[in-house]
Amino acid sequence: MQVLDRRKAMAIAPLFRLAFRPFFLAGCLLAVLAIPLWLVAFSGSLSGWQPAGGWLGWHRHELLFGFGLAIIAGFLLTAVQTWTGRPGLSGTPLAALALLWLLARVAWLVNAPWPVLVVLEMAFPLAVAVLMGFTLWKVRQQRNYPIVVVLLLLAGADALSMFGLIEGHEGWQRQGVLTGLWLVAAMMGLIGGRVIPFFTQRGLGRVDAVAPWPWLDWLLLIGSPLVALLYAVGPALNPNVWVGLLFAALGAGHLVRLVRWHDRGLWRVPLLWSLHLAYGWLALACVGMALWHFGVSINPSLAVHCLTIGAIGGLVLAMIARVSLGHTGRALEPPSGMTLAFILLNLACLSRVVLIVFFPLPALWLAGLCWTLGFALYAWRYGPMLLRARVDGHPG
């Protein structure tokens, strides 16, 4: 039976043997294409062509629910195999899920009729949540049930964004995207809180991992979804001292984690410092939002881009660079050019959050260039790995 299962697995095209392969590659290609397209549209060069929701709405939506959800799906549907000991999604079902994601991206770009767009868009996050939930339920792995809850809430945020599109209400679409962003931040806190200290321990050869503080883990697990809920129902959209206190608590919690995880040796390992810097941007995004809610005269968009580029983009690039190596049977040594890619992502965030205050247009274009080159380097260096079989002969 094991020989037969191995033969069946090896007969599957490498791209569809595990979910990280198609979704990491497709998500990064979308990241490479979306920012240049947005900047060209922003400059007014695409005035005759409007995607669903207009260019600003498309930019907001696709970098979260297109790019972000693709990476999340690839990571979770691969990791659940390790967590549960059950086979991960592969073959034709995985190819069908990837096609569903792709059709939704095309539907947004060509401004498909809204019934078609809604069906394609909502089917993907719901399918990922159902697949994760069913696999975890089969082995009663309650520890990871919160991940399914966050996925379902992300689908709800996407629905709010879609409702704004259908009703022509730009504010509701923006509200749905902001809700989704802080749900992704919750996912970062949940998954990052597990893997960053573990990866740091393994990467530096530590004997013991940093012991978790359950009270802090619960604060961060509950706090970010609560922020997302406050965006969904409205109070977080305008300055509010109580929301500011919640953001301040989240920022302090993330910073405490970083201090506890820190080891001077991690700055010699690109696969480690890239993770820690990304998590640092998450803490700064929370601090920035707290300051805005306390009445400090700063543009909240700066904190939002601190979250989207530095935290989400940075953590995505760092995680997929590591996961892709491990799951293709390679040593955990990133290929040539990836250290530069990590630097470029952090420079993109620095440009969009700090330099833009002094040099608006040059900083905007620099941020876009650095983001695009960073993910293009991943696609160039890792694309061949994702399209080929594992180097160790394993069928995954």
C-alpha positions in Angstrom: 0.0 0.0 0.0 2.8 2.4 0.9 4.5 1.7 -2.5 1.3 2.3 -4.3 0.7 5.6 -2.4 4.2 6.7 -3.3 3.7 5.9 -6.9 0.5 7.8 -7.0 2.1 10.8 -5.3 5.1 10.7 -7.7 2.7 10.7 -10.7 1.4 14.1 -9.7 3.0 17.1 -11.4 5.5 18.6 -8.8 3.6 21.9 -8.8 0.5 20.2 -7.4 2.1 17.9 -4.8 1.6 20.2 -1.9 -0.3 23.5 -1.5 2.8 25.7 -0.8 4.0 25.1 -4.4 1.2 26.7 -6.5 0.1 29.3 -3.9 3.6 30.6 -3.0 4.5 31.0 -6.7 1.2 32.4 -7.8 1.0 34.8 -4.8 4.4 36.2 -5.5 3.8 36.6 -9.2 0.7 38.6 -8.2 2.8 40.7 -5.8 5.3 41.4 -8.7 2.5 42.4 -11.1 0.1 44.3 -8.8 2.3 47.1 -7.5 3.7 48.2 -10.9 0.1 48.1 -12.3 -1.2 50.1 -9.4 1.6 52.7 -9.8 1.0 53.1 -13.5 -2.7 53.5 -12.8 -2.0 56.0 -10.0 0.0 58.0 -12.5 -3.1 58.3 -14.7 -1.8 56.1 -17.6 -4.7 53.6 -17.4 -7.6 56.0 -17.2 -9.5 54.0 -19.9 -9.4 50.7 -18.0 -11.0 50.2 -14.6 -11.0 46.9 -12.7 -13.8 46.0 -10.2 -13.9 48.6 -7.4 -11.7 51.0 -9.4 -7.9 51.0 -9.2 -7.7 52.1 -5.5 -10.3 49.5 -4.5 -8.5 46.8 -6.6 -5.2 47.7 -5.0 -6.5 47.5 -1.5 -8.4 44.2 -2.1 -6.0 42.2 -4.2 -2.9 42.7 -2.1 -4.8 41.3 0.9 -7.4 38.9 -0.3 -5.5 37.9 -3.5 -1.8 37.9 -2.5 -2.2 37.5 1.2 -4.8 34.8 1.2 -2.8 32.8 -1.4 0.2 32.7 0.9 -1.9 31.9 3.9 -3.6 29.1 2.1 -0.3 27.7 0.8 1.2 27.7 4.3 -1.7 26.3 6.2 -2.7 23.6 3.8 0.9 22.4 3.8 1.4 22.8 7.6 -1.8 20.9 8.5 -0.2 17.8 7.1 2.6 18.0 9.6 0.2 19.1 12.4 -2.3 16.2 11.9 -0.3 13.4 10.2 -3.0 13.3 7.5 -2.1 13.7 3.8 -2.2 17.3 2.6 -4.3 18.6 -0.4 -2.6 17.5 -3.7 -3.2 16.6 -7.3 -6.5 17.5 -9.0 -8.2 19.0 -5.9 -5.3 21.3 -5.3 -5.2 22.3 -9.0 -8.9 23.0 -8.8 -8.4 25.2 -5.7 -5.6 27.1 -7.4 -7.7 27.6 -10.5 -10.5 29.0 -8.4 -8.1 31.5 -6.9 -6.8 32.5 -10.4 -10.3 32.9 -11.8 -11.2 35.3 -9.0 -8.1 37.4 -9.7 -9.0 37.6 -13.4 -12.6 38.4 -12.6 -11.5 41.4 -10.5 -9.2 42.6 -13.2 -11.7 42.4 -16.1 -14.5 43.8 -14.0 -16.7 40.7 -14.3 -20.5 40.9 -13.5 -20.8 41.1 -9.8 -22.7 37.8 -9.3 -19.8 36.0 -11.0 -17.2 38.0 -9.1 -18.9 37.3 -5.7 -19.2 33.6 -6.3 -15.6 33.2 -7.4 -14.2 35.5 -4.7 -16.1 34.1 -1.8 -15.6 30.4 -2.7 -11.8 30.5 -2.2 -11.5 31.6 1.5 -14.5 29.5 2.4 -13.0 26.4 0.7 -9.7 26.9 2.5 -11.5 27.3 5.9 -13.6 24.2 5.3 -10.5 22.1 4.2 -8.6 23.3 7.3 -11.5 22.8 9.6 -12.3 19.3 8.4 -8.7 18.1 8.6 -8.3 19.4 12.1 -11.7 18.0 13.2 -10.8 14.5 11.9 -8.0 14.3 14.6 -9.8 16.6 17.1 -6.8 19.0 17.1 -8.5 21.8 19.1 -5.3 23.7 19.6 -5.5 24.9 16.0 -9.3 25.6 15.8 -8.6 29.4 16.3 -6.9 29.3 12.9 -10.2 28.2 11.3 -12.1 30.9 13.2 -9.7 33.5 11.8 -10.1 32.1 8.3 -13.9 32.3 8.5 -13.6 35.9 9.8 -11.4 36.7 6.9 -14.1 35.4 4.6 -16.5 37.7 6.4 -14.2 40.7 5.9 -14.0 39.8 2.2 -17.8 39.7 2.1 -18.0 43.2 3.6 -15.5 44.4 1.0 -17.6 42.8 -1.8 -20.8 44.3 -0.4 -19.1 47.7 -0.6 -18.3 47.0 -4.2 -21.9 46.0 -5.1 -23.4 49.0 -3.4 -20.8 51.4 -4.8 -19.8 52.3 -1.2 -16.1 52.9 -1.1 -16.1 53.3 2.7 -17.5 49.8 3.2 -15.0 48.3 0.9 -12.2 50.1 2.8 -13.7 49.0 6.1 -13.7 45.3 4.9 -10.1 45.5 3.9 -9.0 47.1 7.2 -10.9 44.4 9.1 -9.1 41.8 7.0 -5.7 43.4 7.6 -6.0 43.1 11.4 -7.2 39.6 11.1 -4.1 38.8 9.2 -2.2 40.5 12.0 -3.9 38.1 14.4 -2.7 35.2 12.2 0.8 36.7 12.3 0.7 36.9 16.1 -0.6 33.3 16.4 1.6 31.6 13.9 4.6 33.9 14.4 4.4 33.4 18.2 5.0 29.7 17.6 7.5 29.5 14.7 9.7 32.5 15.2 11.1 31.4 18.6 11.3 27.8 17.4 13.1 28.8 14.2 15.5 31.0 16.2 16.3 28.2 18.6 17.0 25.8 15.7 18.8 28.3 13.6 21.2 29.3 16.4 21.6 25.8 17.9 20.1 26.8 21.3 19.4 24.0 23.7 16.2 25.4 25.0 13.4 27.4 23.4 12.1 30.6 25.0 9.3 29.5 27.3 5.9 31.1 26.2 3.9 33.3 28.4 0.3 32.0 28.0 -1.2 35.3 29.3 0.6 37.3 26.7 -0.3 34.8 23.9 -3.9 35.1 24.9 -3.8 38.9 25.0 -2.4 39.0 21.5 -4.7 36.2 20.2 -7.8 38.1 21.4 -6.6 41.7 20.9 -6.1 41.7 17.1 -9.4 40.1 16.2 -11.0 42.6 18.6 -9.4 45.4 16.7 -10.7 43.8 13.4 -14.2 43.7 14.9 -13.9 47.4 15.9 -13.1 48.2 12.3 -16.0 46.1 11.0 -18.6 47.8 13.2 -17.0 51.3 13.1 -15.4 52.6 16.3 -11.8 52.1 15.1 -12.4 54.1 11.9 -12.2 57.4 13.9 -9.8 58.5 16.7 -10.9 56.8 19.9 -8.9 56.7 23.2 -10.2 53.2 24.1 -9.2 51.8 20.7 -5.8 53.6 21.2 -5.3 51.8 24.5 -6.0 48.5 22.8 -3.5 49.2 20.1 -0.9 50.3 22.7 -1.4 47.1 24.6 -0.9 45.1 21.4 2.2 47.0 20.4 3.7 46.6 23.9 2.9 42.8 23.8 4.6 42.3 20.4 7.6 44.3 21.6 7.9 42.2 24.7 7.9 39.1 22.6 10.7 40.5 20.4 12.8 41.3 23.4 12.3 37.8 24.8 13.1 36.1 21.5 16.2 38.2 20.8 19.7 36.8 20.4 22.6 38.7 19.0 23.5 35.7 16.9 20.3 36.0 14.8 21.7 39.1 12.9 24.2 36.7 11.2 21.3 34.6 9.8 19.2 36.2 7.0 16.4 33.7 7.5 16.1 34.8 11.1 16.6 38.5 11.1 14.1 38.9 8.3 11.5 37.2 10.5 12.3 39.4 13.5 12.3 42.6 11.5 8.9 41.8 10.0 7.5 41.1 13.5 9.0 44.4 14.6 7.1 46.3 11.9 3.9 44.7 13.3 4.7 46.2 16.7 5.4 49.6 15.1 2.1 49.5 13.2 0.3 49.0 16.4 2.2 51.8 18.1 1.4 54.1 15.1 -2.3 53.4 15.3 -2.3 53.9 19.0 -0.7 57.4 18.5 -3.3 58.3 15.9 -6.1 57.3 18.2 -4.6 59.3 21.0 -4.8 62.4 18.8 -1.3 62.7 17.5 -1.2 64.4 14.1 0.0 61.5 11.9 -1.5 59.9 8.8 -3.0 56.5 9.8 -2.1 55.3 6.3 1.6 55.3 7.4 0.7 52.7 10.1 -1.4 50.7 7.7 1.5 50.5 5.3 3.8 49.6 8.1 1.5 46.6 8.6 1.0 45.7 5.0 4.5 46.2 3.6 6.9 45.7 6.5 5.0 43.2 8.7 2.8 41.2 6.3 5.0 41.5 3.2 8.2 41.0 5.2 6.9 38.0 7.1 5.5 36.4 4.0 8.9 36.7 2.2 10.8 35.4 5.2 8.5 32.5 5.8 8.1 31.3 2.2 11.9 31.6 1.7 12.4 29.1 4.6 9.3 26.9 4.1 10.1 26.4 0.4 13.6 25.2 1.2 12.5 22.7 3.8 9.6 21.3 1.8 11.7 20.8 -1.3 14.3 18.8 0.6 17.0 21.5 0.7 19.3 22.8 3.4 18.1 25.9 5.1 20.5 28.2 3.2 18.7 30.8 1.0 19.9 31.0 -2.6 21.9 33.9 -3.9 20.0 37.1 -4.0 17.5 36.4 -1.1 19.4 38.4 1.4 19.1 41.4 -1.0 15.3 40.6 -1.3 14.9 40.8 2.5 16.7 44.1 2.5 14.6 45.4 -0.4 11.3 44.6 1.5 12.5 46.5 4.5 13.6 49.4 2.4 10.2 49.4 0.7 8.5 49.8 4.1 11.0 52.5 5.2 10.3 54.4 2.0 6.5 54.1 2.2 6.3 54.9 5.9 9.2 57.4 6.6 10.7 58.8 3.4 7.3 59.5 1.9 6.7 62.2 4.5 9.6 64.2 3.0 9.7 63.1 -0.7 6.2 61.9 -1.5 6.4 60.8 -5.1 10.0 59.6 -5.2 9.5 57.6 -2.0 6.3 56.0 -3.4 8.0 54.9 -6.6 11.1 53.7 -4.6 8.8 51.6 -2.3 7.1 50.1 -5.3 10.4 49.3 -7.0 11.8 47.6 -3.9 8.7 45.6 -3.2 8.6 44.4 -6.8 12.3 43.5 -7.0 12.1 41.7 -3.6 9.3 39.3 -4.7 10.7 39.0 -8.2 13.9 37.7 -6.7 11.9 35.1 -4.8 10.1 34.0 -8.0 13.3 33.9 -9.9 15.3 31.9 -7.3 12.6 29.7 -6.0 10.3 29.2 -9.0 12.4 26.4 -10.4 12.4 24.7 -7.0 8.6 24.8 -6.8 8.2 23.5 -10.3 10.5 20.5 -9.8 10.4 17.4 -7.6 12.1 17.4 -4.2 15.9 16.9 -4.4 15.8 14.1 -1.8 13.3 11.9 -3.7 10.5 12.4 -1.2 7.1 12.6 -3.0 6.0 15.9 -1.3 
